[in-house]
Structure formats: C-alpha cells, structure tokens
C-alpha cells in the first residue's frame, strides 16, 4: 500500500507543534509492514518582499526534503497571496507540486492520496488523483469544514472534493453530521477518532511546576491558540467568581494583547499566566499539574487538547462544540456548559469541590490510542483500494 499523504497541516522546524496529531497518525500507520508513505507538506509563501516577513522567513528556509520522525517528507513551496487568493490556493498548490508528484509516481506509483485537511488539501488531492488515475481520501478536522466549507469563495471546492473522494474521514460524529449538512454523502464518511500517547499523557505526581509558577491555589489551564474562536476571554471573565484560582493560558495568538487588557480591567492580571505556545513534549507536565482544563471554543472537531487533558487525569470544562458529547460521557471526566463566564465558573467550582479521581478521569479516553487510530485508518484505506480493484 503506497500512500501519498498530502498535508499542509504538518509540523516542521519552524512550527514544531503545527499539526502534530497528523504527524503522530501518519508515523504510526507508516510502522505497518505493508504500508509505505511519502509525505508532501506544501509550504505557502507570498511573493517577495512579503516573503521576507518573519512569519514566512523560517518557512522559506526549510529543507526541500528531509526525514522527519522517521517519515520521508517533502516541503515544496507554492505561491500564497495573503488576504486575496485563498480561493486560488488549491490550483496554485497543484501547479507547484505536480512536477514532483509526477516524478515520484513514475518512479514508484502511488496507490492512493490521503489528504489530511479539507482545505486546501482536499481540492488539490481531487485534481492530483484525477491526473494520476488513483483514488483519494480526505479527513475533516474542524475549521476546514466550519470555515472553508461555509466561505462562499471556497465552499464549492470543499463540497466537490467531498463528493468525488473515494472515501472521507471525520474526527467526530458531529463533524460527520456537519459534512452531510454541507451536501456530502453520509455513506462515504467514516468517523475516525484521534489518538493519544497514553504513556506520555498520564497522571503524574507534582514535580514542582506549580511552585515554579507561584501557584498555591487551584490551577486552571487552557490549551490552544489565543484566537477569538477559542474564547479564552470567557475563562478570564470567570476568574472573579473563582477567588484563589490561577489561569494558565498555554498558547499564542492574535488575541493575547486583548486578553492581557481584559485581565487587567477585571483586576485578575496577577492570576493569569501567559505561558506561550508550549512544546508538545512539555505539555503532559502542565496538563497533569492543573486541576481543570477549560476550553469554551465556538467550534471544534474533537479537540486533541480535550483528550490529552483527560489522559493526564485532568477533568475538562468545555462548551458544546463538535464531538464534546461523544467524549464526555462520564460526569467524572468533566462538564459541558453554556459558553458564559457564569456557567464556566459554576462548573469549575463544582469540579474543584469534587476532586475527581484522576485514574477514573483517565479511563474516559482509554481507547484513544495511536495504535487504534492507525488500525482504523489502515482498514479505511484497504477498503477504498479493494473497492477500486473490484470496479
């Protein structure tokens, strides 16, 4: 089974946490004896002089080809027009990477294209698969459907990518429903839950992190980019009703200055710690140190941060977004609440009073392993290739 994995969402030296769950999934599947995977991770770069901006400079310096965590990864560039050409991204990507893919395919033919994000990867995979005369699969993860699937300039491309795919994957049943509502065929969509490194993400004794941070009372943590969609501002607004609690914001993003100003306005700036984007390898330590992980996102597929927190034995308080109800089936593991400061504060206070057993909390995600994830992915790809041979 020779698979071409097309993944704009994939970590690199410039952004080591970016799409790390795609890397973990792909690496575990590549460990199967009958699977060979080549990763193409196209890098969107604007024309000069915008390409000299710090945001893009490190991406421009990435090696064209490298071995990354045991995977053979190519990182070709394609033209990006910031603020103007998002609807052109699939065509620009195909134009840039087609010579490479054609050369690789001629040397050793691919059996299937695995697109790991619906936009721009899905429409690009559709065109590449047509040229190579092989099937393709697309995985929906969250914003790729909720944003690009509803943007008038890209909706049609997302829908056609879904309609013409041999098969589709969704990170939750809720995501599958959203795809069907968009017009995709229900029978093509398989729910494919994420995995988690259960060895690394596990309960652990206090190693002094709370003392390092100067936290003596309850520790709350949010994990995710500081962007409006994640709604960390609601957690900050809940703090006045949670005396003694400290909130750690693990992430970076455009809303940081607004969140700092909000904390100061509410008089809780001393109880809000901006930790920045933590290396993924450090995250288990921070999650295990926290009493509760809080994330009232406006939309999600099924957030990896939810699963990783629970695996550390840390209960979660989240909004009813994406697959929240599929994950939180045991009240000991957390609460799904209305996205208001009052509801968040009430749920956090309740869980702090209960102090749930961490091993019991961890049990809620015992089945979320990368081996299980890879087994299901292998079956999905095998099924698509078997159907193609029969036809």
N, C-alpha and C positions, 0 to 999 in steps of 0.2 A: 504494500500500500504506500505509494509515493504521493505525499501531500504537499501542496504549495500553500503555506499559511500566509495570508495577506493581512498585515496588522499594523495600521498606523498607531494603534494603542499598544505600545510595547516599550519596555524600559531600555534606557541607554545610559552612557556615562554622564551625559548632560542632565538627564532626568531619570535617575535610578528607580524611583517609585512609580513612574508613569506606566500604568497598565501591567503592574507586576503580577496580577492574577492571570493575565493572558500568558505571561512567561511561565508561570507555575503549571498551568494547564497543559501548555504545549510541551514543556520539558518532560512532564510525567508521561504523556502519550508517546513521546519520542523514545521513551525507555522500553516500549514494547518491541519484541523481537521482529515482528512483521511490519513495522512502521518506519518509514524514512521521511523526515520532514525538512523542508527548506523554508526558512522564514524570510519574507520580503517585508521590510518595515520602511515604507517610503517616508521621507522627511520633507515636509512642506516648507519651502524657503522663498521669501519675497525677492524681487529683483534688487540689484544694487541701486541706491545706497542703503535701502531698508535692511538688507541682509547683514549690515554691519551693526545693527542694533544688538545690545547684549542678549536679548531674548532669543535671537537666532544664531549669534556668532558661534556658540558652543555646538549647536546642531550642525552647522556647516563644517565643523572640524571632525565630525565623527568618521571613523573609517568606513570605506565603502563596503567592506566585508570583514566579518570577524566571527570568532567562536565566542558565543555569549552563553554562559552557564551550560555549556555542552551542546548548544544549538548552533547550526550553521545559519548566520544572519547576514542578509544584505540590507544596506541602508541607502538606496539611491535617492537623489533629490528630485523634487518636482516643483513646478512654479506655483507659488501661492500669492494671491492678490488680496492683502488684508482689507476687510471691510467692503470689498467689491465683488469678489469672484467665488464665493463659497459654492454656488451652484455649478461652477465650472471645475471644481476640484476633481471629480472622477475622471473627466476627459483629460485634464492636464496630467493626472497621475498615470493613466494608461499610456498616454503619449510618451511619457518619460521612462516608464519601466518596461514597456513592451519589448524593446531590443534585448534586454537582459533576460526576460522570461522566455522569449522565443529561443534564445541561445541555450538556456538551461534545458528547455523542453526537448530541443533537438538532440542534445547530448544524452539525456535520460528522461523519457517522457513522464510527466506527472499524470496521476490518475484522477485527481480531484483538487479543487481550490476551496480552501477553508478561510472565509472572510470573518474576522473576529470583531467587527464593529459594523453597524449597518450603514454608516455614512462617514466618509466617502468610500469605505472599503467595499460595501455591497454592490453599488452600481459599477464600480471598477471591476470587481470579480465577475459580474454578469458579462461585461464586454470581453474580458480576458478568456473566460470559459467558452464564449461563442467562437473566438478565434482559434482556441486550442481544441475545440470539439470535445470537451470534458465537462462533467457536472460540477456544480459548486454549491456550497452551503454557507449560510450567513447566520451569525449569532447576534441577537438583540440583547443589549445590556442595560439600557435606561434612557439617557439623554439622546441616544441615536434614534430612538423611536419618538420619545416625548417632544424633542425639539425639532430634529431634522424631518421627522415624519409628519410634522404639522406646519412646517415652514412652507408657504406657498411656492417658494422658489426651488425647493428640494423634495417636496412631498411625492411628486410623481416618480422621481428617480428611486426613492426609497421603496415605493409600492411596487414598481416594476422589478426591482431587484428581488423583492419577496415573492412575487408571482412566478418568476421564471426560475427560481432556485429549485434544485432537486430536493432540498430539504432545508428546514430552518430550526434554529435553537432559540430558546428564550430562558432567561435566568430565573424566571418565576412563572407561576400560572397566571398571576396578574399581568405580567408582561405579555404572555401569550394572548390574553383577552384584549389587550391594547392593540396588538398586531392584527387580530381578527377584526376589531373595530375599524382599523385602518383600511381593511379590504383584503387582507392576506388569507390564504386557505388554512382553515383550522387543522385539517388532516396532515398538513405538511409540517406542523410545528411540534417539536419535542421540548418539554421542559427539562432544562439541564442546570441543576443547582451548582453553585460554586463549590470549591473545595477549601480546605484549610489545613495548614501544617499543625496537626494536633500535638506534635511533640514540642514544637516551639511555643505555640499559643496554648498555654496551660496555666492553672493556678500555681503560684509560687509564693514563698514567704517574703515578707518585706525585706528588701535589700538596701534600704536607706534612701530610696528616691524621694519619699515624702519629706524626710528630714532635709534633704538637699534643696528641695523646693520651698522649705519653710512652711509646710502644711501640717497643722496639728489637728484640724477637724476633718469633716468629710471631704473627700476628693472626688469631684466630678470631672469627666473628660469628654470632649467631642473630638472626633477624628474625621477629617475631611477638609477639602479646600475651603478657604474663607470666602465663599461666594453667596450671593443672595439666595440661591436655590436651597442651600443647606440650612438657612435660617438660624444660625448660631446666635443672632441677636435676641431671639426669644429666650434662650437659656440665660443670657446675661440679664435680661429683664426679669427672670425668675429669681435671681440671686437675692434681692432684698427680702424675699419671703423665706430665705434659707440661711438664717444667721449662722456664721461659723463655717459655711461650706465654701470651698475654693474651686473655681472652674479652670481647667487647663484646656486651652484651645490648641489642639495638635493639627496644624495645617497652616498654609499661607495662601494669600489671595488678595483680590482687589478690595475686599471689604474690611481689611484689617484696620485702616485708619478710622473708618466709621465705627467699628466695634470698640476701639480704644476710646473714642469720644463718648460713646454710649455708656461705657463702664464708668467713665469719669463723671458724666452727668448724673448717673444714678448713685454715685458715691461708693461704688464697689470695685474701683480700679485696683485696690490692694488685694482683692480676692479673685482677680482674673489674671492668669498666666498665659502669655502668648509664647508657646513653645516652638513655633515654626513647623515646617514640614519635617517630621522625624524620619530618619532612615527606617525602612520597613523592618530591618533586623532588630532595631531598638524598640519597636512598637510593643512586643509582648510584655516587656518590663513595665511600660507605662500603663497599659491596659490592666495588668494584674494588680498594679498599685492602687488603681481607682476603686471607689465604692460603686460607682454607677457610670455607664457610658450613655450620653444623651445626644440624640441626633434627630431633630424635628424637621427633616427635609420636606420640601414641597413635592418632590418626585424622586423615586429610586426604582431600580430594577429589583435587586435583592442585594443590599449593600454588604460588601465584604467586611466592612468595619463592624457591622452587627454580629456577624458570625465569629470574627476574631475576638471580639469582646466576650461573647458568651463562652467561647472555648477557654478563655482565661478565667472563667468563673465569675465574670463581672456582669451583673444584670444590666439591662438596657431600658431606656425610656425613649420611645420613638413615636413618630406620627404615623398615621395610617397611609403609608406610601408604598407602592409596589407590592412586594411579597411579604410585607410585615406580618400579616395574619397567617401566612404559611409557615413562618419561622417561629413566632411567639405563640405556641400552642399550650404552654405550661406557664401559669401565672408566676411561678417562682423565678422564671427567667426574665421577667420584666413587664412593662406596661405599654400599651398602645393608647395614646391620648390625643385629645384635640390640640392643635398647634397654637396654644395660648400660654403666656407665662404662668397664669394661674393654674392651668391643668398640669403643666410640667412640674411646677413647684409641689403640687399636691401628690403627684405620683412619685417624685423623688423623695419627698418626706416619708411617704408610706414605705417605700423600699428600704430607706435608711433605718426605719424603725424595725423592720422585719429581719434585716441582715440575713438574707437567704444563704443557705449552704452552697459554697462555691462548686463543689463536685456535682451537686444536683443541678445547678445552673449550667454547668458544662455539659451535662447529659442532653440538654436540648439540641446540641449540634454534634452529637457523637457520630452521626452519619455523614457529616460534611468533611470528607477526606479527599485528597487529590487522587488517590487510587480509585475510589468510587467514581469520581468525576471523569477520570481517563477511561475507565471501563465503559461508562455510558457513551462517551464520545467515540470510542472505538466501535461500539455497536452501531451508532448512528452512521458513521462513515461506511462501515461494512454493508449496512442495509442499502445505502444510496448506490454503492458500487454494484451490489448484487442486482438491484432493480435495473440499473443501466445495462448490465450484461443480458438480462432477460429480455429487455426491449430491443 
